[in-house]
Amino acid sequence: MEGPSAKKRRPNFSEAEVYAIVSEVTKRQQIILGKLDSTRCTLKLKNHAWGEVLNAVNAVARFPRNVVEVRRKFSDLRVSVKKKAAQDKA
């Protein structure tokens, strides 16, 4: 069933990793969630902020993560919170 190029599934994020993501993004909220402009919020600053978030996550992680995984997890967390808020509102 699995070919030689089959991708192995990564382990789930632990609670400590999720907490680290949320707390570190909250600290850098203006940079990470802000719109890009030429003076205050550049792509270089955003990438540096995500690197700092990644370092904090990898400090508590059992398996090393990369920036793409951390960004995707944060995006998925935001979506799930918005869905839950919409359900609670209805």
MARBA-3410 file (N, C-alpha, C, O; in Angstrom, 1 decimal):
90
0.8,-1.2,0.0,0.0,0.0,0.0,0.9,1.3,0.0,0.6,2.2,-0.8 ~ 1.9,1.3,0.9,2.7,2.5,0.9,3.9,2.3,0.0,4.6,1.3,0.1 ~ 4.1,3.3,-0.8,5.3,3.3,-1.7,6.5,3.7,-1.0,6.5,4.2,0.2 ~ 7.6,3.7,-1.6,8.9,4.1,-1.0,8.9,5.6,-0.7,9.7,6.1,0.2 ~ 8.1,6.4,-1.4,8.1,7.8,-1.2,6.9,8.3,-0.3,6.6,9.5,-0.3
6.3,7.3,0.4,5.2,7.7,1.2,5.6,8.6,2.4,6.7,8.3,3.0 ~ 4.9,9.6,2.6,5.2,10.6,3.6,4.8,10.0,5.0,3.7,9.6,5.2 ~ 5.7,10.1,6.0,5.4,9.6,7.3,4.6,10.8,8.0,4.9,11.9,7.8 ~ 3.6,10.4,8.8,2.8,11.3,9.5,3.6,11.8,10.7,4.2,11.1,11.4 ~ 3.5,13.1,10.9,4.2,13.8,12.0,3.3,13.6,13.3,2.1,13.5,13.2
3.9,13.5,14.5,3.1,13.4,15.7,2.3,14.7,16.0,2.7,15.8,15.5 ~ 1.2,14.5,16.7,0.3,15.6,17.0,1.1,16.6,17.9,2.0,16.2,18.6 ~ 0.6,17.8,17.9,1.2,18.8,18.7,0.7,18.6,20.2,-0.4,18.2,20.4 ~ 1.7,18.7,21.1,1.3,18.5,22.5,0.7,19.8,23.1,0.7,20.8,22.4 ~ 0.0,19.7,24.2,-0.6,20.8,24.8,0.5,21.9,25.1,0.2,23.1,24.9
1.7,21.5,25.5,2.8,22.5,25.8,3.2,23.2,24.5,3.4,24.4,24.6 ~ 3.2,22.5,23.4,3.5,23.1,22.1,2.5,24.1,21.7,2.8,25.2,21.3 ~ 1.2,23.7,21.9,0.1,24.6,21.5,0.1,25.9,22.4,0.0,27.0,21.9 ~ 0.4,25.7,23.7,0.4,26.8,24.6,1.6,27.7,24.2,1.5,28.9,24.2 ~ 2.7,27.1,23.8,3.9,27.9,23.4,3.6,28.8,22.2,3.9,29.9,22.1
2.9,28.1,21.2,2.5,28.9,20.0,1.6,30.0,20.3,1.9,31.2,19.9 ~ 0.6,29.8,21.1,-0.4,30.8,21.4,0.3,32.0,22.2,0.1,33.2,21.9 ~ 1.1,31.6,23.2,1.7,32.7,24.0,2.7,33.5,23.3,2.8,34.7,23.4 ~ 3.5,32.8,22.4,4.5,33.5,21.7,3.9,34.4,20.6,4.4,35.5,20.3 ~ 2.9,33.9,19.9,2.2,34.7,18.9,1.6,35.9,19.5,1.5,37.0,19.0
1.0,35.7,20.7,0.3,36.8,21.4,1.3,37.9,21.8,1.0,39.1,21.7 ~ 2.6,37.5,22.1,3.6,38.5,22.4,4.0,39.3,21.2,4.3,40.5,21.3 ~ 3.9,38.7,20.0,4.3,39.3,18.8,3.1,39.6,17.8,3.3,39.6,16.6 ~ 2.0,39.8,18.4,0.7,39.8,17.7,0.8,40.9,16.6,0.3,40.7,15.5 ~ 1.3,42.1,17.0,1.2,43.2,16.0,2.1,42.9,14.8,1.7,43.3,13.7
3.2,42.3,15.0,4.1,42.0,13.9,3.5,40.8,13.0,3.4,40.9,11.8 ~ 3.1,39.7,13.7,2.7,38.5,13.0,1.4,38.7,12.3,1.2,38.2,11.2 ~ 0.4,39.3,13.0,-0.9,39.5,12.4,-1.1,40.8,11.7,-2.2,41.0,11.1 ~ -0.2,41.7,11.8,-0.3,43.0,11.2,-0.1,43.0,9.6,0.4,42.0,9.1 ~ -0.6,44.0,9.0,-0.5,44.1,7.6,1.0,44.5,7.2,1.6,45.3,8.0
1.4,44.1,6.1,2.8,44.5,5.7,2.8,46.0,5.2,1.9,46.4,4.5 ~ 3.8,46.7,5.7,4.0,48.0,5.1,5.5,48.3,5.1,6.3,47.5,5.7 ~ 5.9,49.3,4.5,7.4,49.5,4.2,8.1,50.0,5.5,9.4,50.0,5.5 ~ 7.4,50.5,6.5,8.2,51.0,7.6,8.1,50.2,8.9,9.1,49.9,9.5 ~ 6.9,49.8,9.3,6.7,49.2,10.6,6.7,47.7,10.6,7.2,47.0,11.5
6.1,47.1,9.5,5.9,45.7,9.5,6.4,45.1,8.1,5.6,45.1,7.2 ~ 7.6,44.7,8.1,8.2,44.1,6.9,8.1,42.6,6.9,8.0,42.0,8.0 ~ 8.3,42.0,5.7,8.3,40.5,5.7,9.5,40.0,6.5,9.4,38.9,7.1 ~ 10.6,40.7,6.5,11.8,40.2,7.2,11.5,40.2,8.7,11.8,39.3,9.4 ~ 10.7,41.2,9.2,10.3,41.2,10.6,9.4,40.1,10.9,9.5,39.5,12.0
8.4,39.9,10.0,7.5,38.8,10.2,8.2,37.4,10.3,7.9,36.6,11.2 ~ 9.1,37.2,9.4,9.8,35.9,9.3,10.7,35.8,10.6,10.8,34.7,11.1 ~ 11.3,36.8,11.1,12.1,36.8,12.3,11.2,36.5,13.5,11.5,35.7,14.4 ~ 10.0,37.1,13.5,9.1,36.8,14.6,8.6,35.3,14.6,8.5,34.7,15.7 ~ 8.3,34.8,13.5,8.0,33.4,13.4,9.1,32.5,13.8,8.9,31.4,14.3
10.3,32.9,13.5,11.5,32.1,13.9,11.6,32.1,15.4,12.0,31.1,16.0 ~ 11.3,33.2,16.1,11.3,33.2,17.5,10.2,32.3,18.1,10.4,31.7,19.1 ~ 9.1,32.3,17.5,8.0,31.4,17.9,8.4,30.0,17.8,8.2,29.2,18.6 ~ 9.1,29.7,16.6,9.6,28.3,16.4,10.6,27.9,17.5,10.5,26.8,17.9 ~ 11.5,28.8,17.8,12.5,28.5,18.9,11.8,28.1,20.2,12.2,27.2,20.9
10.7,28.9,20.5,10.0,28.6,21.8,9.3,27.3,21.7,9.2,26.6,22.7 ~ 8.7,27.0,20.6,8.0,25.7,20.4,9.0,24.5,20.5,8.7,23.6,21.2 ~ 10.1,24.7,19.8,11.1,23.6,19.8,11.7,23.4,21.2,12.3,22.3,21.5 ~ 11.7,24.4,22.0,12.2,24.3,23.4,11.4,23.3,24.2,11.9,22.7,25.2 ~ 10.1,23.2,23.9,9.2,22.3,24.7,8.8,21.1,23.9,8.1,20.2,24.5
9.2,21.0,22.6,8.7,20.0,21.8,9.5,18.7,22.0,10.7,18.7,22.3 ~ 8.8,17.6,21.8,9.5,16.3,21.8,10.2,16.0,20.5,11.2,15.4,20.4 ~ 9.6,16.5,19.4,10.1,16.3,18.1,10.3,17.7,17.5,9.4,18.6,17.6 ~ 11.4,18.0,16.8,11.6,19.3,16.3,10.6,19.6,15.2,10.2,18.8,14.4 ~ 10.1,20.9,15.2,9.1,21.4,14.3,9.8,22.3,13.3,10.9,22.8,13.6
9.1,22.7,12.2,9.6,23.7,11.3,8.6,24.8,11.3,7.5,24.7,11.8 ~ 9.0,25.9,10.6,8.2,27.1,10.6,6.8,26.9,9.9,5.8,27.4,10.3 ~ 6.9,26.1,8.9,5.6,25.8,8.1,4.6,25.1,9.0,3.4,25.4,9.0 ~ 5.1,24.1,9.8,4.2,23.3,10.6,3.6,24.2,11.7,2.4,24.2,12.0 ~ 4.4,25.1,12.3,4.0,26.0,13.4,3.0,27.0,12.8,1.9,27.3,13.5
3.3,27.6,11.7,2.3,28.5,11.1,1.0,27.9,10.7,-0.1,28.4,10.9 ~ 1.1,26.7,10.2,-0.2,25.9,9.8,-1.0,25.6,11.1,-2.2,25.7,11.1 ~ -0.3,25.2,12.1,-1.0,24.9,13.4,-1.7,26.1,13.9,-2.8,26.0,14.4 ~ -1.0,27.3,13.9,-1.6,28.5,14.4,-2.8,28.9,13.6,-3.8,29.3,14.1 ~ -2.7,28.7,12.3,-3.8,29.0,11.4,-5.0,28.1,11.7,-6.1,28.5,11.7
-4.7,26.8,11.9,-5.8,25.8,12.2,-6.4,26.2,13.5,-7.7,26.0,13.7 ~ -5.6,26.6,14.5,-6.2,27.0,15.8,-7.1,28.2,15.7,-8.2,28.2,16.3 ~ -6.7,29.1,14.9,-7.6,30.3,14.7,-8.9,29.9,14.0,-10.0,30.4,14.4 ~ -8.9,29.0,13.0,-10.1,28.6,12.4,-11.0,27.9,13.4,-12.2,28.1,13.4 ~ -10.4,27.0,14.2,-11.3,26.2,15.1,-11.9,27.1,16.2,-13.0,26.9,16.6
-11.2,28.1,16.6,-11.7,29.1,17.6,-12.9,29.9,17.0,-13.9,30.1,17.6 ~ -12.7,30.3,15.7,-13.7,31.0,15.1,-15.0,30.2,14.9,-16.1,30.7,15.0 ~ -14.8,28.9,14.5,-15.9,28.0,14.3,-16.7,27.8,15.6,-17.9,27.8,15.7 ~ -15.9,27.6,16.7,-16.5,27.4,18.0,-17.3,28.6,18.5,-18.4,28.5,19.0 ~ -16.7,29.8,18.2,-17.4,31.1,18.6,-18.7,31.2,17.8,-19.7,31.7,18.3
-18.7,30.8,16.5,-19.9,30.9,15.7,-21.0,30.0,16.2,-22.1,30.3,16.2 ~ -20.6,28.8,16.6,-21.5,27.8,17.1,-22.1,28.3,18.4,-23.3,28.1,18.6 ~ -21.3,28.8,19.3,-21.8,29.3,20.6,-22.7,30.5,20.4,-23.6,30.7,21.2 ~ -22.5,31.3,19.3,-23.3,32.5,19.1,-24.7,32.1,18.6,-25.7,32.7,18.9 ~ -24.7,31.0,17.8,-26.0,30.5,17.2,-26.9,29.8,18.2,-28.0,29.4,17.8
END
